[in-house]
Amino acid sequence: MVRIMSKSERLFEKAKRMVPGGVNSPVRAFEPYPFFTKQAKGSRLIDVDGHEYIDYCLGYGPMILGHAPAQVIQAVKNQLENGTLYGTPTENEVKLAELVCNLVPSAEMVRLTSTGAEATMSAIRVARGYTGKKKIMKFEGCYHGAYDYVLVKAGSGATTFGMPDSLGIPEETVRNTIVMPFNDPDRLEETIKEERENLAAVIIEPVIGNIGVVLPKEGFLETLRELTEANDVVLIFDEVITGFRLALGGAQEYYRVKPDMATLGKIMGGGFPMAAFVGKTEIMEKISPLGKVYQAGTFNGNPVSVVASLAILEFLRDNNESFYPEMQSKCERMVKLLTQVLGELNMKLQINSVASMFQMFFTEKPVYDYASVKKADSKRFMDFHRGLLERGVFLPPSQFETCFLSIAHSDKDIKRTVDSFRDALELTK
């Protein structure tokens, strides 16, 4: 009998002949093949075969209003009539910079970029230029983009595919990168004091969102802030994921810890390529054309992405008092119901969550750093993932990613998801 292939499978087979691995970002690949999306609206994805999924990947975080939110779509449609790229400054760029400075505690000045990786790469360069020092410090499992000197014990796809250190990176490139365990204040203090003369910056995801959801222990971020200040080291919060998600002002507002610089992305673009790095005026003034640290990009401040960003950030600002408590409530309800299911099934798995982010880890022991995350059973997770797909629920296809909620997820969505979790979990026992 001839097996009939789905349209997604046929597309994947065709893609593999032209695209490495059949996908344009490693995290999109999973066995036996990924589905190909045709349409997205609200909390749903619809694939080319007509299957519908409740989506908790949300483009890996940006779609906090759900897919195709009306205010963003309309703003973009209006802008398209006026052109898509100018190569000159626009009034909307100024409006966006002012808005970001008003919303993000550490933002005194802003430089727009197109991607979070560009933002983190540039922020590190500026910190080095500002301090005149070479070394940087990052933390195990924190992912700051796929460029050389931070792709060391990184999260996201690098963890999923067992490649914390990528081929193609010369040893001398990472010689100035110090890698530390997350949530270990004693080693942190010792190392910062030892390296203070050479250490330009510490970059950290305040909540690690690229190995699941890993929260800072109480006092860890405060200790980090005190140590960097005392030792003349620039502190950079990578808020590409947490910015505008944990709170309107991001993790720095949520945890009340103000870094020297921060990087923003994902939600900031409203589904369009948009990111930024921000910081103190005295640091940001080092950037060309004002200073001697070069940073540029043809699509920096792209007019289409800028209006999308204005639309979503203005909505979040105007609805701040109700929006974030509602998102928190949705996530708390999801976690409570999932915890009940685990109890009924007598399964001692871990659920980490904060604000509107959550992840279930297939391990019986608490997850608080990269080492504890790596003890989770990724094979069981993927069995679980396949079971959910069959029931119309889509999570990011890796134990080492984060699940996100949007305002478009309804109580009905959550109930159906929890029922699907129960069925899929039983298959993994």
Rosetta blueprint (number, residue, H / E / L):
1 M L
2 V L
3 R L
4 I L
5 M L
6 S L
7 K H
8 S H
9 E H
10 R H
11 L H
12 F H
13 E H
14 K H
15 A H
16 K H
17 R L
18 M L
19 V L
20 P H
21 G H
22 G H
23 V L
24 N L
25 S L
26 P H
27 V H
28 R H
29 A L
30 F L
31 E L
32 P L
33 Y L
34 P L
35 F L
36 F L
37 T E
38 K E
39 Q E
40 A E
41 K E
42 G E
43 S L
44 R E
45 L E
46 I E
47 D E
48 V L
49 D L
50 G L
51 H L
52 E E
53 Y E
54 I E
55 D E
56 Y L
57 C L
58 L H
59 G H
60 Y H
61 G L
62 P L
63 M L
64 I L
65 L L
66 G L
67 H E
68 A L
69 P L
70 A H
71 Q H
72 V H
73 I H
74 Q H
75 A H
76 V H
77 K H
78 N H
79 Q H
80 L H
81 E L
82 N L
83 G L
84 T L
85 L L
86 Y L
87 G L
88 T L
89 P L
90 T L
91 E H
92 N H
93 E H
94 V H
95 K H
96 L H
97 A H
98 E H
99 L H
100 V H
101 C H
102 N H
103 L H
104 V L
105 P L
106 S L
107 A L
108 E L
109 M E
110 V E
111 R E
112 L E
113 T E
114 S L
115 T L
116 G H
117 A H
118 E H
119 A H
120 T H
121 M H
122 S H
123 A H
124 I H
125 R H
126 V H
127 A H
128 R H
129 G H
130 Y H
131 T H
132 G L
133 K L
134 K L
135 K E
136 I E
137 M E
138 K E
139 F E
140 E L
141 G L
142 C L
143 Y L
144 H L
145 G L
146 A L
147 Y L
148 D H
149 Y H
150 V H
151 L L
152 V L
153 K L
154 A L
155 G L
156 S L
157 G H
158 A H
159 T H
160 T H
161 F L
162 G L
163 M L
164 P L
165 D L
166 S L
167 L L
168 G L
169 I L
170 P L
171 E H
172 E H
173 T H
174 V L
175 R L
176 N L
177 T E
178 I E
179 V E
180 M E
181 P L
182 F L
183 N L
184 D L
185 P H
186 D H
187 R H
188 L H
189 E H
190 E H
191 T H
192 I H
193 K H
194 E H
195 E H
196 R L
197 E L
198 N L
199 L E
200 A E
201 A E
202 V E
203 I E
204 I E
205 E L
206 P L
207 V L
208 I E
209 G L
210 N L
211 I L
212 G L
213 V L
214 V E
215 L L
216 P L
217 K L
218 E L
219 G L
220 F H
221 L H
222 E H
223 T H
224 L H
225 R H
226 E H
227 L H
228 T H
229 E H
230 A H
231 N L
232 D L
233 V L
234 V E
235 L E
236 I E
237 F E
238 D E
239 E E
240 V L
241 I L
242 T L
243 G L
244 F L
245 R L
246 L L
247 A L
248 L L
249 G L
250 G H
251 A H
252 Q H
253 E H
254 Y H
255 Y L
256 R L
257 V L
258 K L
259 P L
260 D L
261 M E
262 A E
263 T E
264 L E
265 G L
266 K H
267 I H
268 M H
269 G H
270 G L
271 G L
272 F L
273 P L
274 M L
275 A E
276 A E
277 F E
278 V E
279 G E
280 K L
281 T H
282 E H
283 I H
284 M H
285 E L
286 K L
287 I E
288 S L
289 P L
290 L L
291 G L
292 K L
293 V E
294 Y L
295 Q L
296 A L
297 G L
298 T L
299 F L
300 N L
301 G L
302 N L
303 P H
304 V H
305 S H
306 V H
307 V H
308 A H
309 S H
310 L H
311 A H
312 I H
313 L H
314 E H
315 F H
316 L H
317 R H
318 D H
319 N L
320 N H
321 E H
322 S H
323 F H
324 Y H
325 P H
326 E H
327 M H
328 Q H
329 S H
330 K H
331 C H
332 E H
333 R H
334 M H
335 V H
336 K H
337 L H
338 L H
339 T H
340 Q H
341 V H
342 L H
343 G H
344 E H
345 L L
346 N L
347 M L
348 K L
349 L L
350 Q E
351 I E
352 N E
353 S E
354 V E
355 A L
356 S L
357 M E
358 F E
359 Q E
360 M E
361 F E
362 F L
363 T L
364 E L
365 K L
366 P L
367 V L
368 Y L
369 D L
370 Y H
371 A H
372 S H
373 V H
374 K L
375 K L
376 A L
377 D L
378 S H
379 K H
380 R H
381 F H
382 M H
383 D H
384 F H
385 H H
386 R H
387 G H
388 L H
389 L H
390 E H
391 R L
392 G L
393 V E
394 F E
395 L L
396 P L
397 P L
398 S L
399 Q L
400 F L
401 E L
402 T L
403 C E
404 F E
405 L L
406 S L
407 I L
408 A L
409 H L
410 S L
411 D H
412 K H
413 D H
414 I H
415 K H
416 R H
417 T H
418 V H
419 D H
420 S H
421 F H
422 R H
423 D H
424 A H
425 L H
426 E H
427 L H
428 T H
429 K L
